[in-house]
C-alpha cells in the first residue's frame, strides 16, 4: 500500500522533495546564499571587529594561561581542599615573580642576543657563500651556482644599505610602532584580570550558557561545548609542552657541540615549534646556517642534533604530551596551515589548527542534527538496526 501511495505522488515530490542529492544541493545553495548576503552587509560587523581588535590579544593570552593552569587549580582544590581564590592568588604571585625575572634577566638577554645575532648575520652569510663557492667552483651545477651568486648579491646589497635610509623608513613607521607598543602594554595589564576571573568562574560558564536554551537542546549544546573545550585544551597544553621540551633538547644539544648562539637558537626553535610540522623546518634553517658558516664538522654535528631531536620528539615526546587528541591527518594540518597563513598571515598559522578543530566539532554536530531531523537517512538507520542482531548472532551460530 505504501508503494501505491508513493506512486500516486507527483513527479516533483519524487524527483526533488524526496531526493537526497537534490536536498543536499539545496542546503548547500542556501548556505552559499547566506554567506553572500553576509558579505553584502559586512558593515554591520565592523563594531565587532573593533571590539575584538581591542580585547582579542589579552583574551587569547588569558585563554592560553587558563587552559594551562586550570587543570592544576582543579587538582589542588580537589586534593587539598583549598579555596579556589587562594590557589589562584598563589599562582599569580608565582607569575608575578616570573614576570619580574623576565623583565630583569630574560628579556634583556634575549634582546641582546637578537641584536648580536643580526649584527653577525652578514659575516655568517659571507662564510656560507665562501663554502658554497668552493663546493660549486667546478661548475658541475651551473644553475645552483647562479642561484647562490644572485642570492649573495641581493643580500649583499641589502646589508650595505646606508643607515640613513633605515632612519627614513623608521621615521615613517614611528606611529605604527608606538601603536603596537601601546597595544602590548594594554594586553599585559588587562590579561591578568581576565585570567583571574576565568580561573575563578570559568567552570561555571557552560552551565550559565546552557541555561538560556530549551530543555531539549541543553544536553547536545553542553556536549558540544565539552568537545570544543577538550579540543582546545589538548592542543594548547600539548603544543606548549612539546615546544618547551624541544627548547630544552636543543639547548642541551647545541651547548654540547658548542654552536654559537646555541641557547638563543634553542629558544627560537621552541617558539617556532608552536607551528605544527613547519616549525621544526623553520627552526632548522638558522642553526644549520650558523653551523655551516663556522665549519663543516659543526654542520654535521648540528644535523646529528636535529636528527636525535626529531626521533625523540616524534616517537617519545609528541605521542606522550600531544598524542592524537585532535584526530587530524598530517596532510590536513599542512593544508590548513598553508590556507590560514595565506588568508590571515602569522595569526592564521598559529590559530589555524585549533580553529579547524573547533569548526570540525561544530560541523560534525550540525551534520548529526541534520541527519536526525531531515529524515533522509531513516532507511539507512533502519537497515543498520536490522543487521545488528544478525551480526551479533553470527558467532553463536
C-alpha positions, 0 to 999 in steps of 0.5 A, a space after each residue: 500500500 505504501 508503494 501505491 501511495 508513493 506512486 500516486 505522488 507527483 513527479 516533483 515530490 519524487 524527483 526533488 522533495 524526496 531526493 537526497 542529492 537534490 536536498 543536499 544541493 539545496 542546503 548547500 545553495 542556501 548556505 552559499 546564499 547566506 554567506 553572500 548576503 553576509 558579505 553584502 552587509 559586512 558593515 554591520 560587523 565592523 563594531 565587532 571587529 573593533 571590539 575584538 581588535 581591542 580585547 582579542 590579544 589579552 583574551 587569547 593570552 588569558 585563554 592560553 594561561 587558563 587552559 594551562 593552569 586550570 587543570 592544576 587549580 582543579 587538582 589542588 582544590 580537589 586534593 587539598 581542599 583549598 579555596 579556589 581564590 587562594 590557589 589562584 592568588 598563589 599562582 599569580 604571585 608565582 607569575 608575578 615573580 616570573 614576570 619580574 625575572 623576565 623583565 630583569 634577566 630574560 628579556 634583556 638577554 634575549 634582546 641582546 642576543 637578537 641584536 648580536 645575532 643580526 649584527 653577525 648575520 652578514 659575516 655568517 652569510 659571507 662564510 656560507 657563500 665562501 663554502 658554497 663557492 668552493 663546493 660549486 667552483 667546478 661548475 658541475 651545477 651551473 644553475 645552483 651556482 647562479 642561484 647562490 651568486 644572485 642570492 649573495 648579491 641581493 643580500 649583499 646589497 641589502 646589508 650595505 644599505 646606508 643607515 640613513 635610509 633605515 632612519 627614513 623608513 623608521 621615521 615613517 613607521 614611528 606611529 605604527 610602532 608606538 601603536 603596537 607598543 601601546 597595544 602590548 602594554 594594554 594586553 599585559 595589564 588587562 590579561 591578568 584580570 581576565 585570567 583571574 576571573 576565568 580561573 575563578 568562574 570559568 567552570 561555571 560558564 557552560 552551565 550559565 550558557 546552557 541555561 538560556 536554551 530549551 530543555 531539549 537542546 541543553 544536553 547536545 549544546 553542553 556536549 558540544 561545548 565539552 568537545 570544543 573545550 577538550 579540543 582546545 585544551 589538548 592542543 594548547 597544553 600539548 603544543 606548549 609542552 612539546 615546544 618547551 621540551 624541544 627548547 630544552 633538547 636543543 639547548 642541551 644539544 647545541 651547548 654540547 657541540 658548542 654552536 654559537 648562539 646555541 641557547 638563543 637558537 634553542 629558544 627560537 626553535 621552541 617558539 617556532 615549534 608552536 607551528 605544527 610540522 613547519 616549525 621544526 623546518 623553520 627552526 632548522 634553517 638558522 642553526 644549520 646556517 650558523 653551523 655551516 658558516 663556522 665549519 663543516 664538522 659543526 654542520 654535521 654535528 648540528 644535523 646529528 642534533 636535529 636528527 636525535 631531536 626529531 626521533 625523540 620528539 616524534 616517537 617519545 615526546 609528541 605521542 606522550 604530551 600531544 598524542 592524537 587528541 585532535 584526530 587530524 591527518 598530517 596532510 590536513 594540518 599542512 593544508 590548513 596551515 598553508 590556507 590560514 597563513 595565506 588568508 590571515 598571515 602569522 595569526 592564521 598559522 598559529 590559530 589555524 589548527 585549533 580553529 579547524 578543530 573547533 569548526 570540525 566539532 561544530 560541523 560534525 554536530 550540525 551534520 548529526 542534527 541534520 541527519 536526525 531531523 531531515 529524515 533522509 537517512 531513516 532507511 539507512 538507520 533502519 537497515 543498520 538496526 536490522 543487521 545488528 542482531 544478525 551480526 551479533 548472532 553470527 558467532 553463536 551460530 
